[in-house]
């Protein structure tokens, strides 16, 4: 099994994106993701297009886009554009939404809407037609095209220009049971955002496998990945400091609406709930946020992977044994202004990744 290691695009000026992508590719990363959060970061498809021009083999993905701020046809059109330009290196990462929606005054998309959107965007990305009744633009916003009484109109929706473009793989950032199940029915890969504890990953794989079987889908056709917070540093106190902010974001996902998803003992449940109750979206994923004050060292050490290279290798290896073949790594960054974070980021790709890939 080939193990992929992806990273998130560090804060980079637009005129340096291609150069950063070249550095990541030379450093041994499989690919890079770009957030889709219009109030906090530039447009991901523009960023990833620039990254494509500076690299040859580096994978490119949205990490992640959502089902509310872009129509499914628009999302697929953008995805297929980057796919065409990059020669087939693009992956559409999608989820229910978080900061992109919070900063326009809304919560994540509703589950029924999410699955309908997911089914449609997967069809678009495979070059298939989507019935107009699934396009989901309310009549009070735009009446049906039939109201124009033209000689002829399209009978269904399809990305017509992209017939010769390689189909775009679709993967979903998933935490809760129902999102995992929807992913197993429609998408190519589940990217678990449940932390790095083997029992939580095993729970997610079991949920996905059962859902695939119930939908008459071969579970072997479904791939599994994970968003994991990792900081490789011999001083665990330093590792905790570096990884705390990004870990708080993913901890919150497991209690997005106050109810804890996945297996957790009583002490873990209390931390999940406390992070939800104290989360400050104005300090999203930052170590300075009030949410970080309620995370105990014991919880953080189990939820994330923090410590020596050998410790990181062992814990990532345990997830590989469960069936994870793609990791999206958060935590330390080689491009960080914090020298200890930059050192840990380089240490990870140079010493941890080669051993896990063996």
C-alpha positions as CSV (number, residue, x, y, z in Angstrom):
1,X,0.0,0.0,0.0
2,X,1.4,3.4,-1.0
3,X,1.1,5.9,1.8
4,X,0.4,9.5,0.9
5,X,1.4,12.5,3.0
6,X,-0.3,15.8,2.2
7,X,0.2,19.2,3.8
8,X,-1.9,22.4,3.9
9,X,-0.6,25.4,1.9
10,X,1.1,27.7,4.4
11,X,0.4,31.4,4.4
12,X,2.0,32.4,1.1
13,X,1.9,35.6,-1.1
14,X,0.3,34.8,-4.4
15,X,3.5,35.6,-6.3
16,X,5.3,32.9,-4.2
17,X,2.8,30.1,-4.5
18,X,4.4,28.3,-7.4
19,X,7.8,28.5,-5.6
20,X,6.3,27.1,-2.4
21,X,4.7,24.2,-4.4
22,X,8.1,23.4,-5.9
23,X,9.7,23.4,-2.5
24,X,7.0,21.0,-1.1
25,X,7.4,18.7,-4.1
26,X,11.2,18.6,-3.7
27,X,10.8,18.0,0.0
28,X,8.9,14.7,-0.5
29,X,5.2,15.7,0.1
30,X,2.6,13.9,-1.9
31,X,0.4,16.9,-2.3
32,X,-0.9,20.1,-0.7
33,X,-4.4,21.2,0.2
34,X,-5.8,24.7,0.3
35,X,-8.6,25.9,2.5
36,X,-11.8,27.3,1.1
37,X,-12.8,30.0,3.5
38,X,-13.5,33.1,1.5
39,X,-13.3,35.6,4.5
40,X,-10.0,34.1,5.8
41,X,-8.0,33.0,2.8
42,X,-7.7,33.6,-1.0
43,X,-9.6,31.5,-3.5
44,X,-8.4,27.9,-3.3
45,X,-8.8,27.2,-7.0
46,X,-6.6,30.2,-8.0
47,X,-4.0,29.1,-5.4
48,X,-4.0,25.5,-6.6
49,X,-3.7,26.6,-10.2
50,X,-0.7,28.6,-9.3
51,X,0.7,25.7,-7.4
52,X,0.2,23.5,-10.5
53,X,2.4,25.8,-12.6
54,X,5.3,25.4,-10.1
55,X,5.2,21.6,-9.8
56,X,5.2,18.5,-11.8
57,X,3.9,15.6,-9.7
58,X,2.5,17.4,-6.6
59,X,-1.1,16.5,-5.8
60,X,-3.5,19.4,-5.3
61,X,-6.8,19.4,-3.3
62,X,-9.3,21.7,-1.7
63,X,-9.0,21.1,2.0
64,X,-11.9,21.5,2.1
65,X,-14.6,23.3,0.1
66,X,-18.2,23.1,1.2
67,X,-21.7,22.4,0.0
68,X,-23.2,25.8,0.6
69,X,-21.1,28.7,-0.8
70,X,-20.7,27.2,-4.3
71,X,-23.3,25.5,-6.5
72,X,-22.3,21.8,-7.3
73,X,-21.9,22.6,-11.0
74,X,-19.6,25.6,-10.2
75,X,-17.5,23.5,-7.8
76,X,-17.2,20.7,-10.4
77,X,-16.3,23.2,-13.1
78,X,-13.5,24.7,-11.0
79,X,-12.3,21.2,-10.0
80,X,-12.2,20.0,-13.6
81,X,-10.4,23.2,-14.7
82,X,-7.6,22.6,-12.2
83,X,-7.6,18.9,-13.1
84,X,-7.2,19.7,-16.8
85,X,-4.4,22.3,-16.2
86,X,-2.5,20.0,-13.8
87,X,-2.7,16.9,-15.9
88,X,-4.9,14.9,-13.5
89,X,-3.4,15.9,-10.1
90,X,-6.4,17.4,-8.5
91,X,-8.6,15.9,-5.8
92,X,-11.9,17.6,-4.7
93,X,-12.0,17.6,-0.9
94,X,-15.4,18.6,0.5
95,X,-17.3,18.9,3.7
96,X,-20.4,20.4,5.3
97,X,-18.6,23.7,5.9
98,X,-17.3,25.6,9.0
99,X,-15.4,28.9,9.0
100,X,-16.5,29.7,5.4
101,X,-20.1,29.7,6.6
102,X,-19.5,31.1,10.1
103,X,-18.1,34.3,8.6
104,X,-21.3,34.8,6.6
105,X,-23.5,34.1,9.6
106,X,-24.4,30.4,9.0
107,X,-23.7,26.9,10.4
108,X,-22.6,23.9,8.4
109,X,-24.9,22.6,5.7
110,X,-27.8,20.3,6.7
111,X,-27.2,16.6,6.4
112,X,-29.9,15.9,3.8
113,X,-28.7,18.8,1.7
114,X,-25.1,17.6,2.1
115,X,-25.8,14.2,0.7
116,X,-27.8,15.5,-2.2
117,X,-25.0,17.9,-3.1
118,X,-22.4,15.2,-2.7
119,X,-24.2,12.9,-5.1
120,X,-24.5,15.7,-7.6
121,X,-20.9,16.9,-7.4
122,X,-19.6,13.4,-7.7
123,X,-21.7,12.9,-10.9
124,X,-20.5,16.2,-12.4
125,X,-16.9,15.3,-11.6
126,X,-17.3,11.9,-13.4
127,X,-18.7,13.7,-16.5
128,X,-22.3,12.5,-15.8
129,X,-25.6,14.3,-16.2
130,X,-27.4,15.7,-13.1
131,X,-31.2,15.9,-13.4
132,X,-32.5,19.4,-13.1
133,X,-34.6,18.5,-10.0
134,X,-31.3,17.9,-8.2
135,X,-29.8,21.2,-9.2
136,X,-31.6,22.8,-6.2
137,X,-31.9,26.5,-7.2
138,X,-35.3,27.7,-5.7
139,X,-37.8,29.0,-8.2
140,X,-38.2,32.2,-6.3
141,X,-34.5,33.0,-7.0
142,X,-34.5,31.9,-10.7
143,X,-37.5,30.4,-12.5
144,X,-37.2,27.2,-14.6
145,X,-35.6,27.7,-18.0
146,X,-38.8,26.2,-19.6
147,X,-40.5,29.5,-18.6
148,X,-38.5,31.2,-21.4
149,X,-40.5,29.2,-24.0
150,X,-37.4,28.8,-26.2
151,X,-37.3,26.4,-29.2
152,X,-35.1,24.0,-27.2
153,X,-33.2,23.9,-23.9
154,X,-30.9,21.5,-22.1
155,X,-32.8,18.6,-20.5
156,X,-30.3,18.0,-17.8
157,X,-27.1,19.5,-16.3
158,X,-23.6,18.4,-17.3
159,X,-20.1,20.0,-17.5
160,X,-20.1,19.8,-21.2
161,X,-16.7,21.3,-22.0
162,X,-14.8,18.7,-19.9
163,X,-15.6,15.5,-21.8
164,X,-11.9,14.7,-22.3
165,X,-10.8,15.7,-18.8
166,X,-9.8,12.9,-16.3
167,X,-12.5,12.4,-13.8
168,X,-11.9,14.2,-10.5
169,X,-11.7,12.0,-7.4
170,X,-14.0,13.2,-4.6
171,X,-13.1,12.8,-0.9
172,X,-15.0,14.0,2.1
173,X,-13.8,15.4,5.4
174,X,-16.0,13.4,7.8
175,X,-16.5,13.2,11.5
176,X,-20.0,12.2,12.4
177,X,-21.7,8.9,11.6
178,X,-24.2,10.2,9.0
179,X,-21.6,12.1,7.0
180,X,-19.3,9.0,7.0
181,X,-22.2,6.9,5.8
182,X,-23.1,9.4,3.0
183,X,-19.5,9.4,1.9
184,X,-19.4,5.7,1.7
185,X,-22.4,5.7,-0.6
186,X,-21.1,8.3,-3.0
187,X,-17.5,9.4,-2.8
188,X,-14.1,7.9,-3.5
189,X,-12.4,8.3,-0.1
190,X,-13.4,9.1,3.5
191,X,-11.0,11.5,5.1
192,X,-11.6,11.0,8.8
193,X,-11.4,14.1,11.0
194,X,-11.7,12.3,14.3
195,X,-8.2,12.5,15.7
196,X,-5.4,10.0,15.8
197,X,-6.7,7.5,18.3
198,X,-6.8,4.0,16.7
199,X,-10.2,3.2,18.3
200,X,-11.8,6.3,16.8
201,X,-10.3,5.6,13.3
202,X,-11.4,2.0,13.6
203,X,-14.9,3.1,14.5
204,X,-15.1,5.4,11.4
205,X,-13.8,2.6,9.1
206,X,-16.5,0.2,10.5
207,X,-19.2,2.8,10.0
208,X,-18.1,3.4,6.4
209,X,-17.7,-0.3,5.6
210,X,-21.2,-1.1,6.8
211,X,-22.8,1.8,4.9
212,X,-21.0,0.7,1.7
213,X,-22.3,-2.8,2.1
214,X,-25.8,-1.7,2.8
215,X,-25.7,0.4,-0.4
216,X,-24.5,-2.6,-2.4
217,X,-21.1,-1.0,-2.9
218,X,-18.0,-3.0,-2.7
219,X,-16.2,-1.7,0.4
220,X,-12.9,-2.4,-1.3
221,X,-13.7,0.4,-3.8
222,X,-13.6,2.9,-0.9
223,X,-10.4,4.4,0.3
224,X,-9.6,5.8,3.8
225,X,-7.5,8.7,4.9
226,X,-7.2,10.9,8.0
227,X,-6.6,14.5,9.0
228,X,-4.0,14.1,11.8
229,X,-2.2,16.7,13.9
230,X,1.4,15.7,14.1
231,X,4.4,17.5,15.7
232,X,7.7,15.7,15.7
233,X,9.8,17.2,18.5
234,X,11.8,15.6,21.3
235,X,10.4,18.0,23.8
236,X,6.8,17.1,24.2
237,X,6.0,20.4,25.9
238,X,7.2,22.2,22.8
239,X,5.3,19.8,20.6
240,X,2.1,20.5,22.5
241,X,2.5,24.3,22.2
242,X,3.1,24.0,18.4
243,X,0.2,21.6,17.9
244,X,-2.4,23.0,20.2
245,X,-4.1,25.6,17.9
246,X,-4.6,23.3,14.9
247,X,-5.7,20.4,17.2
248,X,-8.4,22.6,18.7
249,X,-10.0,22.9,15.3
250,X,-10.3,19.2,14.8
251,X,-11.3,18.5,18.4
252,X,-14.3,20.8,17.8
253,X,-15.4,18.9,14.8
254,X,-16.2,15.9,17.0
255,X,-18.6,18.0,19.0
256,X,-19.7,20.4,16.3
257,X,-23.3,20.7,17.7
258,X,-22.5,19.8,21.3
259,X,-23.0,16.1,20.9
260,X,-19.8,14.0,20.8
261,X,-19.3,11.8,17.8
262,X,-17.3,8.5,17.9
263,X,-16.0,6.6,20.9
264,X,-14.8,8.6,23.9
265,X,-14.5,7.9,27.6
266,X,-16.0,10.3,30.2
267,X,-12.9,12.5,30.6
268,X,-12.5,12.8,26.8
269,X,-16.1,13.6,26.4
270,X,-15.8,16.5,28.8
271,X,-12.9,18.0,26.8
272,X,-14.8,17.6,23.5
273,X,-17.8,19.4,25.0
274,X,-15.7,22.1,26.7
275,X,-14.0,22.9,23.4
276,X,-17.4,23.2,21.7
277,X,-18.6,25.5,24.5
278,X,-15.5,27.7,24.5
279,X,-14.7,27.8,20.8
280,X,-14.0,31.3,19.5
281,X,-14.3,31.5,15.7
282,X,-12.5,34.8,15.8
283,X,-9.4,32.8,16.8
284,X,-10.1,29.9,14.5
285,X,-7.3,27.2,14.7
286,X,-5.1,29.5,16.7
287,X,-3.3,28.7,19.9
288,X,-4.5,32.0,21.3
289,X,-8.2,31.0,21.2
290,X,-10.1,30.4,24.5
291,X,-10.9,26.9,23.3
292,X,-7.3,25.9,23.9
293,X,-7.5,26.7,27.6
294,X,-9.8,23.7,28.3
295,X,-7.7,21.0,26.5
296,X,-5.7,18.9,28.9
297,X,-2.3,17.6,28.2
298,X,-3.6,14.0,28.5
299,X,-6.3,14.6,26.0
300,X,-4.0,16.4,23.6
301,X,-1.4,13.6,23.7
302,X,-4.1,11.0,22.7
303,X,-6.0,13.0,20.1
304,X,-2.9,14.3,18.3
305,X,0.6,12.8,17.7
306,X,3.1,14.8,19.5
307,X,6.7,13.8,20.4
308,X,9.8,12.2,19.1
309,X,10.2,10.9,15.6
310,X,10.0,7.3,16.8
311,X,6.8,8.1,18.7
312,X,5.3,9.6,15.6
313,X,6.4,6.7,13.4
314,X,4.8,4.2,15.8
315,X,1.5,6.0,16.0
316,X,1.1,6.7,12.3
317,X,2.1,3.1,11.6
318,X,-0.8,1.9,13.8
319,X,-3.2,3.9,11.6
320,X,-1.7,2.5,8.5
321,X,-2.3,-1.0,9.8
322,X,-6.0,-0.1,10.2
323,X,-6.2,0.8,6.5
324,X,-5.4,4.5,6.3
325,X,-3.4,5.2,3.1
326,X,-3.6,9.0,3.0
327,X,-2.7,11.5,5.8
328,X,-3.3,15.2,5.7
329,X,-0.9,16.6,8.3
330,X,-1.6,19.6,10.4
331,X,0.6,21.0,13.2
332,X,4.1,22.1,12.5
333,X,5.0,23.8,9.2
334,X,8.4,24.2,7.5
335,X,7.2,27.7,6.5
336,X,6.3,28.8,10.0
337,X,7.8,32.0,11.4
338,X,8.2,30.1,14.7
339,X,11.7,28.5,14.3
340,X,10.7,25.5,16.5
341,X,7.6,24.8,14.4
342,X,9.7,25.2,11.2
343,X,12.3,22.7,12.6
344,X,9.6,20.2,13.5
345,X,8.0,20.5,10.1
346,X,11.3,19.7,8.4
347,X,12.0,16.9,10.9
348,X,8.7,15.3,10.1
349,X,9.1,15.1,6.4
350,X,12.8,14.1,6.6
351,X,12.7,11.5,9.4
352,X,9.2,10.3,10.0
353,X,7.6,10.1,6.5
354,X,10.3,7.8,5.0
355,X,10.0,5.3,7.8
356,X,6.2,5.2,7.6
357,X,6.3,4.7,3.9
358,X,8.7,1.7,4.2
